[in-house]
Amino acid sequence: MARHSADNSTVYSQIADLKDGEFYVDQQHRFNRKVKIELSEDLKKGAYRITVKSLFPPVLAIKMNLSMLH
């Protein structure tokens, strides 16, 4: 799944490995800064919400917000 900004560039992408229970999220084609989420660990926390931008350093989160406005 990918989220696009108004200019149709990719803001973030996610890949789910359902066999191993892992999710990977990357921001604006920065595949070397991929965030790994282990489903088994997150399920132990119970129900909660998380924003994609909170997974990345603040400077990248700001860029994510700005790209969504254009």
C-alpha positions in Angstrom: 0.0 0.0 0.0 1.3 3.5 -0.7 0.0 6.9 0.2 0.4 9.6 -2.4 0.5 13.4 -2.1 -1.3 15.9 -4.3 1.5 15.8 -6.9 1.2 12.0 -7.0 4.6 11.3 -5.4 4.7 8.6 -2.8 4.7 9.9 0.8 5.0 6.5 2.4 4.7 2.8 1.5 4.1 -0.2 3.6 4.8 -3.9 3.0 3.2 -6.7 5.1 4.9 -10.0 5.6 1.9 -11.9 7.0 3.8 -15.2 7.2 6.3 -13.7 9.7 3.9 -11.1 11.2 6.1 -8.2 10.2 5.3 -4.8 8.6 7.7 -2.5 6.9 7.1 1.2 6.4 9.3 3.6 4.4 9.0 7.3 3.8 9.4 8.9 0.4 11.5 6.2 -1.3 14.0 6.2 1.6 14.2 2.4 1.7 17.4 2.5 3.8 15.3 4.1 6.6 12.6 1.4 6.6 10.8 0.9 9.9 10.0 -2.7 11.0 6.9 -3.4 13.1 6.6 -6.8 14.6 3.0 -7.7 15.0 3.4 -10.1 17.9 5.1 -7.4 19.9 2.6 -4.8 19.1 -0.4 -7.0 19.9 1.0 -7.4 23.5 0.5 -3.7 24.0 -3.3 -4.0 23.4 -5.3 -1.6 21.3 -3.7 1.8 20.5 -3.2 4.2 17.6 0.0 5.3 16.0 0.6 7.8 13.2 3.0 6.9 10.4 4.9 10.2 10.8 5.7 9.3 14.4 7.8 6.4 13.1 10.3 8.7 11.5 12.6 11.5 12.6 10.8 14.9 13.0 12.5 16.5 10.0 11.0 13.7 7.8 7.6 13.9 9.5 7.5 17.6 8.6 8.3 16.8 5.0 5.5 14.2 5.0 3.0 16.8 6.2 4.2 19.4 3.7 4.0 17.0 0.8 0.4 16.2 1.7 -0.6 19.9 1.4 0.6 20.5 -2.1 
